[in-house]
Amino acid sequence: MTLNMLDYITSILDSQNIQCTFLKAPYDNLSNIDYNLRHKLGLTIEYISIHEWIMTHCASNTLYILRDSFLLSYIVFKLPNEFFEVGEYAVLGPLFFQPLTKETFATLSQKYQWSSNVQNQFLSFYEEITIFPSEDRFIALIIPLLKGILGKDIYLQHFELSPKETKMDIVDIVDLCTDMDPNLSFIQKRYDIENQLLDAVKHGNYAKATLYHKKFIQYNIKPRVTNLLRNEQNMLIIFNSLLRKAVEDVHVHPYHIDLLSRKFAIKIEGCTNTEQLASLTNEMLHKYCILVQNHSLVNYSSPIQNCITYIEFNYTENLTLDIIAHALNLSNAYLSNLFKKEVGITITDFIHKTQLRHAIKLLNTTQLPIHDIAIQCGFDDINYFSRVFKKYQGQTPSTYRKIIHQAHH
């Protein structure tokens, strides 16, 4: 049993935007468990009560699901002795297991007689708290993870944490949304995660982009309009624009970007429920990452960027080094040597690979005669097309199409 297991667990929780606070004597970081909420409200004494509760109740191999007077939930458990250097106890949260309804919040406000100013501040605070779909789903996630450090038999207990006072005398001058944690505000963290997501897209890293997107959607962004479907569509339109600008930063040609972004703009408007929009979000991340993988020119010099772009938009012509060098106003030798140095293959090889990429797409998706496909991809001689195709694909175009046809029947 090593600290690596604990690091793994905390990284999973972090990916879900769930805070993990480790407590050990002298327990001077207790206020971190609720982002200093009680401290800001002048209810610091409640931390003492929470500390006493933990010390009194927490037994080994048991998860305690706590809900406090602010309707926030926490998961508390005692760490085995092997992790004493890290802490004696772990507190996960705060989080909601379901969205806070207007009715519930109104009841809470009335119970503690909050002014309208304090109500607004609590609403802003609550908007930044992670919402997990349900308690059962959270437990289904966390128990398999914790078995690695707590053992096979893990017990569950529920407790309600309530203050001794029946009324909270909270002044209007508190600001619950500043210094939400020791380092950054929630809003700043949300923007940081958004930037990390976009950076992953810029590198064509779909796995990492998906991970950051899961963290990003844990933030409860306040709706801009009352119609929830329209609100989600608007948010996805903004997301589409962000992705478009991200791939533009890594020198993907605007033509490719515009084709993809327009396609998704149409799809967004065609969605009739939020489930379709959620699925479309994953498709957008995937397709924009592929766009970067296939068309980013960020690693090439300006002459080579221009050369690759020229080939991609003129592959249907009978291209040669001489034609391209003349079009770019460069010498043949300079362009040839620079291209081989930066791309790793000759211009002729790159031309052929570009032409064959399009030929393979046509072979896969159309019933066009092979002679017509050859002409559309820049080959006047079908025999030469077949030789080039076999050189790079290991088989002739007709054999390739036959195999593809058999695989689909």
C-alpha positions in Angstrom: 0.0 0.0 0.0 1.6 3.3 -1.1 0.9 6.9 -1.4 0.6 6.4 -5.1 -2.9 4.9 -4.5 -4.0 7.9 -2.6 -2.6 10.2 -5.3 -4.5 8.2 -7.9 -7.8 8.6 -5.9 -7.3 12.3 -5.5 -6.6 12.7 -9.2 -9.9 10.9 -10.0 -11.7 13.2 -7.6 -10.0 16.2 -9.0 -11.1 15.2 -12.5 -14.7 15.4 -11.2 -14.0 18.8 -9.6 -14.4 17.3 -6.1 -12.2 18.8 -3.4 -10.3 16.5 -1.1 -9.1 18.0 2.2 -6.7 16.0 4.5 -6.9 16.8 8.2 -4.3 16.1 10.8 -3.2 17.8 14.1 -3.4 20.7 14.8 -6.3 20.7 12.3 -5.6 24.3 11.3 -7.0 23.7 7.8 -10.5 22.8 8.9 -12.0 25.9 7.2 -10.8 24.6 3.8 -13.6 21.9 3.9 -16.3 24.5 3.0 -14.1 27.0 1.2 -14.0 29.2 4.4 -17.8 29.6 4.3 -18.4 29.5 8.1 -15.4 31.7 8.7 -16.7 34.4 6.5 -20.1 34.2 8.1 -18.7 34.6 11.6 -19.5 31.0 12.5 -16.0 29.8 13.1 -17.1 28.1 16.3 -18.9 25.5 14.1 -15.5 24.2 12.9 -14.8 23.2 16.5 -18.0 21.2 16.6 -17.2 19.6 13.2 -13.8 18.7 14.5 -15.3 17.2 17.7 -17.8 15.2 15.6 -15.0 13.8 13.4 -12.8 12.8 16.4 -15.8 11.2 18.2 -17.6 9.4 15.4 -15.1 8.4 12.7 -14.2 4.7 12.8 -12.1 2.7 10.4 -13.5 1.3 7.1 -16.5 3.6 7.3 -17.7 6.4 5.0 -19.8 9.1 6.7 -22.1 11.1 4.4 -22.7 14.4 6.1 -25.2 17.1 5.2 -24.9 20.4 7.0 -27.3 23.2 7.7 -26.4 24.9 4.4 -27.6 21.7 2.5 -24.0 21.0 1.5 -22.8 17.3 1.5 -19.5 15.9 2.5 -17.9 12.5 2.7 -15.6 11.9 5.7 -13.5 8.9 6.4 -10.5 7.9 8.6 -7.3 7.3 6.8 -5.3 4.1 7.7 -2.1 4.6 9.7 0.0 4.2 6.6 -1.1 7.6 5.4 -0.4 9.5 8.6 2.1 11.8 6.9 -0.8 13.0 4.7 -3.5 13.1 7.2 -5.6 11.3 9.8 -9.0 12.1 8.1 -10.2 12.9 4.6 -13.1 15.2 3.8 -14.5 15.2 0.2 -16.7 18.1 -0.8 -18.6 20.2 -0.5 -21.0 19.0 -3.2 -24.7 18.7 -4.0 -26.3 15.4 -4.9 -29.1 17.2 -6.7 -29.6 20.8 -7.9 -30.9 23.2 -5.3 -34.5 24.1 -6.1 -36.0 27.5 -5.7 -38.4 26.2 -3.2 -35.7 24.6 -1.0 -33.6 27.7 -1.1 -36.6 29.8 -0.2 -37.3 27.6 2.8 -33.7 27.8 3.9 -33.7 31.6 3.6 -36.9 31.9 5.6 -35.6 29.6 8.3 -32.5 31.7 8.9 -34.2 35.0 8.0 -31.6 36.0 5.4 -31.7 39.4 3.9 -32.0 39.7 0.1 -28.3 40.6 -0.1 -27.2 37.5 1.8 -29.6 35.4 -0.3 -27.9 36.6 -3.5 -24.5 35.9 -2.1 -25.5 32.4 -1.1 -27.0 31.8 -4.6 -23.7 32.9 -6.2 -21.8 30.6 -3.8 -24.0 27.6 -4.5 -23.7 28.1 -8.3 -20.0 27.2 -8.0 -20.5 24.0 -5.9 -20.1 20.7 -7.8 -23.4 18.9 -8.5 -23.1 15.1 -8.7 -26.0 13.4 -10.4 -27.0 11.4 -7.3 -25.7 10.1 -4.0 -25.9 6.5 -5.3 -23.8 7.3 -8.3 -21.2 9.0 -6.2 -21.0 6.1 -3.8 -20.7 3.7 -6.8 -17.7 5.8 -8.0 -16.0 6.3 -4.6 -16.2 2.9 -3.0 -14.3 0.9 -5.6 -11.6 3.6 -5.4 -11.4 3.6 -1.6 -11.2 -0.2 -1.4 -7.6 0.1 -2.4 -6.8 1.9 0.9 -9.7 1.1 3.3 -10.1 -2.6 2.4 -13.0 -4.6 1.0 -15.6 -4.1 3.7 -16.7 -0.4 3.7 -19.7 0.7 5.7 -21.9 3.7 5.1 -23.5 6.1 7.7 -25.5 9.2 7.2 -25.5 12.2 9.6 -27.1 15.7 9.6 -24.8 18.4 10.9 -26.9 21.3 12.3 -25.7 24.4 14.2 -26.8 24.8 17.8 -28.4 28.2 17.0 -31.9 28.3 15.5 -31.1 31.5 13.7 -27.9 32.6 11.9 -27.2 36.3 12.5 -25.4 37.0 9.3 -24.5 40.6 8.4 -25.0 41.9 4.9 -21.4 42.9 4.3 -20.0 39.4 4.0 -18.7 38.4 0.6 -19.0 34.6 0.2 -17.6 34.6 -3.3 -14.1 36.0 -2.6 -11.2 33.7 -1.8 -13.3 30.6 -2.2 -10.2 28.5 -1.6 -6.6 29.3 -0.5 -5.4 29.9 -4.0 -8.0 30.9 -6.7 -11.6 31.8 -6.9 -14.0 29.3 -8.4 -14.5 31.5 -11.4 -10.7 31.7 -12.0 -10.4 28.0 -11.7 -13.2 27.5 -14.2 -11.4 29.7 -16.7 -8.2 27.9 -16.0 -9.8 24.5 -16.7 -11.4 26.0 -19.9 -8.0 27.2 -21.1 -6.5 23.7 -20.3 -9.3 22.1 -22.3 -8.6 24.4 -25.3 -4.9 23.8 -25.0 -5.5 20.0 -25.2 -7.6 20.6 -28.4 -4.8 22.7 -29.8 -2.5 19.6 -29.4 -5.2 17.3 -30.9 -5.3 15.4 -27.6 -8.9 14.1 -27.4 -8.4 12.1 -24.2 -7.0 15.1 -22.3 -9.6 17.4 -23.7 -12.4 15.0 -22.6 -10.9 14.9 -19.1 -10.8 18.7 -18.8 -14.3 18.9 -20.2 -15.7 16.6 -17.5 -14.1 18.9 -14.9 -15.5 22.0 -16.6 -19.1 20.8 -16.7 -19.0 20.2 -13.0 -19.2 24.0 -12.6 -22.8 25.2 -12.3 -22.9 28.1 -14.7 -26.0 30.3 -14.2 -28.4 30.1 -17.1 -28.5 33.1 -19.4 -32.1 32.5 -20.6 -35.1 30.8 -18.9 -35.6 28.2 -21.7 -33.1 25.5 -20.6 -32.8 24.0 -24.1 -32.1 27.4 -25.7 -29.6 28.1 -22.9 -27.7 24.9 -23.6 -27.8 25.6 -27.3 -26.4 29.1 -26.7 -23.6 27.7 -24.5 -22.7 25.1 -27.2 -22.6 27.8 -29.8 -20.1 29.7 -27.6 -18.2 26.4 -27.2 -18.1 25.9 -30.9 -16.6 29.4 -31.3 -14.0 28.7 -28.7 -12.9 25.5 -30.4 -12.8 27.3 -33.7 -10.5 30.0 -32.4 -8.3 27.3 -30.7 -7.6 25.4 -33.8 -7.0 28.6 -35.7 -4.2 29.4 -33.3 -2.4 26.2 -34.4 -2.6 27.3 -38.1 -5.4 25.1 -39.3 -6.6 26.7 -42.6 -9.8 28.8 -42.2 -11.4 26.7 -45.0 -11.2 23.5 -42.9 -12.3 25.4 -39.7 -15.3 27.0 -41.4 -16.5 23.7 -42.9 -16.5 22.0 -39.5 -17.9 25.0 -37.4 -20.8 25.5 -39.9 -21.6 21.8 -39.7 -21.8 22.0 -35.9 -23.7 25.2 -35.9 -26.5 23.5 -38.0 -26.4 20.4 -35.7 -26.7 22.6 -32.6 -29.9 24.3 -33.9 -31.3 20.9 -34.9 -31.1 19.4 -31.4 -34.4 19.0 -29.6 -33.3 17.9 -26.2 -30.3 18.3 -23.8 -29.2 14.7 -24.3 -28.5 15.3 -27.9 -26.5 18.4 -27.1 -24.4 16.5 -24.6 -23.6 13.9 -27.2 -22.9 16.6 -29.7 -20.4 18.2 -27.3 -18.3 15.0 -27.3 -18.5 14.8 -31.1 -17.3 18.4 -31.4 -14.2 17.7 -29.1 -13.4 14.6 -31.2 -13.7 16.2 -34.6 -11.8 19.4 -33.7 -9.0 17.3 -32.3 -8.9 15.3 -35.5 -8.9 18.5 -37.5 -5.7 19.6 -35.6 -4.1 16.2 -36.1 -4.7 16.3 -39.8 -4.3 20.0 -40.7 -2.3 21.9 -38.0 0.7 23.6 -39.6 2.0 25.2 -36.4 5.2 23.2 -36.4 6.3 24.4 -39.9 7.9 27.5 -41.2 5.9 30.0 -43.3 7.2 28.7 -46.7 6.3 25.1 -45.8 2.9 26.1 -44.4 2.2 27.8 -47.8 3.5 24.8 -49.7 1.3 22.3 -47.8 -1.7 24.6 -48.1 -1.1 24.9 -51.9 -0.9 21.1 -52.2 -4.1 20.5 -50.2 -6.1 22.9 -52.3 -4.7 21.9 -55.6 -4.2 18.2 -55.3 -6.6 17.6 -58.2 -4.1 19.1 -60.5 -1.0 17.4 -62.0 1.3 19.0 -59.3 5.1 19.0 -59.6 7.9 20.6 -57.5 8.5 23.1 -60.3 4.8 24.2 -60.4 4.6 24.6 -56.6 8.0 26.5 -56.3 7.0 28.8 -59.1 3.6 29.5 -57.5 5.3 30.3 -54.2 8.1 32.3 -55.8 10.8 30.0 -54.4 13.7 28.1 -56.0 13.2 24.4 -56.6 16.3 23.4 -54.5 15.4 25.7 -51.6 11.8 24.4 -51.3 12.8 20.8 -51.8 15.5 20.8 -49.2 13.4 22.8 -46.6 10.4 20.6 -47.1 12.4 17.4 -46.6 14.0 18.9 -43.5 10.7 20.0 -41.8 8.2 17.4 -43.0 10.5 14.4 -43.2 9.4 13.3 -46.7 9.8 14.6 -50.2 7.3 17.0 -51.8 6.4 14.2 -54.3 5.7 11.8 -51.5 3.5 14.4 -49.8 1.6 15.1 -53.0 0.9 11.4 -53.5 -0.2 10.8 -49.9 -2.5 13.8 -50.1 -4.0 12.5 -53.4 -4.4 9.0 -52.1 -6.1 10.1 -48.9 -8.8 11.6 -51.0 -8.9 8.6 -53.4 -9.4 6.3 -50.4 -12.3 8.4 -49.2 -13.9 8.2 -52.6 -13.3 4.4 -52.9 -14.9 4.0 -49.4 -17.9 6.2 -49.9 -18.8 6.2 -53.6 -19.4 3.8 -56.5 -17.4 6.0 -59.0 -15.3 4.1 -61.5 -11.6 3.9 -60.5 -10.7 5.9 -63.7 -12.9 8.8 -62.6 -11.5 8.7 -59.0 -7.9 8.8 -60.5 -8.8 11.9 -62.5 -10.5 13.6 -59.5 -7.4 13.1 -57.5 -4.9 14.5 -60.0 -3.9 11.4 -62.0 -4.4 11.5 -65.8 -3.0 8.0 -66.2 -5.0 5.2 -64.5 -2.0 2.8 -64.7 0.2 5.3 -62.9 -2.5 5.9 -60.3 -2.6 2.1 -59.7 1.2 1.9 -59.3 1.3 4.8 -56.9 -1.6 3.4 -54.9 0.0 0.0 -54.6 3.3 1.6 -53.6 1.8 3.3 -50.6 -1.2 1.0 -49.8 0.3 -2.4 -50.7 -2.5 -3.3 -53.1 -4.2 -1.9 -56.2 -7.3 0.4 -56.0 -9.5 -2.4 -57.4 -8.3 -4.9 -54.8 -8.7 -2.3 -52.0 -12.3 -1.6 -53.1 -13.1 -5.3 -53.3 -11.9 -5.9 -49.8 -13.8 -2.9 -48.4 -17.0 -4.2 -50.2 -16.6 -7.7 -48.8 -16.1 -6.2 -45.3 -19.5 -4.5 -45.5 -21.4 -7.5 -46.7 
